[in-house]
């Protein structure tokens, strides 16, 4: 299911035997590269969670 713009993202990381495979990240800002004129997205990892439901709860909580 897609999330609203700017609300962050949740995805399952690669690797079969992970204790906490779900990663939660949010965008904290954008950085402009003066040489190329392109923008780079700055992301902050909130945490890693064992289930998608817990990851969604953490993203909503902040």
RAHU-V435503 format. One record per backbone hydrogen bond with DSSP energy under -0.5 kcal/mol. NH is the residue of the N-H (numbers start at 1). CO is the residue of the C=O. If there is no record, write none. Layout:
# RAHU-V435503
nh = (NH | NH)
co = (CO | CO)
This chain:
# RAHU-V435503
nh = (7 | 9 | 11 | 13 | 18 | 22 | 23 | 23 | 24 | 25 | 26 | 28 | 29 | 31 | 33 | 34 | 37 | 40 | 42 | 43 | 44 | 46 | 46 | 47 | 49 | 55 | 56 | 57 | 58 | 59 | 60 | 61 | 62)
co = (4 | 25 | 23 | 21 | 16 | 49 | 11 | 21 | 47 | 9 | 44 | 42 | 42 | 40 | 38 | 32 | 33 | 31 | 29 | 41 | 26 | 24 | 44 | 24 | 22 | 51 | 52 | 53 | 54 | 55 | 56 | 57 | 58)
